[in-house]
Amino acid sequence: MPKWVVICPMCKRQHTYAEVENSEANTFRFDADATPPKPAVQQGEKQKCPACGREMPIRNCDLNYSYL
């Protein structure tokens, strides 16, 4: 299932920020250059990396689209 991921700057592992809805994913499925719109990120939002435990700030530009 496609998802938006964040890559931890400390351990370089990616973790899921948000999953893309099936109906939204199907809209962009056949256009290789298109991606669904990024989810809204709250200003000052932080998440803890599940791999290394580091708390990191999340910005909209940190989100990467992944379908793997």
Residue pairs with C-beta under 8 A, 6 or more apart in sequence:
1 19
1 20
1 22
1 25
1 67
2 19
2 20
2 25
2 36
2 65
2 66
2 67
3 16
3 17
3 18
3 19
3 20
3 65
3 66
3 67
4 16
4 17
4 18
4 19
4 20
4 38
4 39
4 63
4 64
4 65
4 66
5 14
5 15
5 16
5 17
5 63
5 64
5 65
5 66
6 14
6 15
6 17
6 47
6 56
6 58
6 62
6 63
6 64
7 13
7 14
7 62
7 64
8 14
8 15
8 49
8 51
8 52
8 54
8 56
9 54
9 56
10 49
10 52
10 54
10 56
11 49
11 51
11 52
11 54
13 49
13 51
13 52
14 64
14 66
15 47
15 49
15 50
15 51
17 39
17 47
17 58
17 63
18 39
20 36
20 65
24 36
25 36
25 67
27 36
28 34
28 35
28 36
35 65
36 65
38 60
38 63
39 63
40 60
41 58
41 59
41 60
41 62
41 63
44 57
45 57
45 58
46 55
46 56
46 57
46 58
47 55
47 56
47 58
48 54
48 55
48 56
49 55
49 56
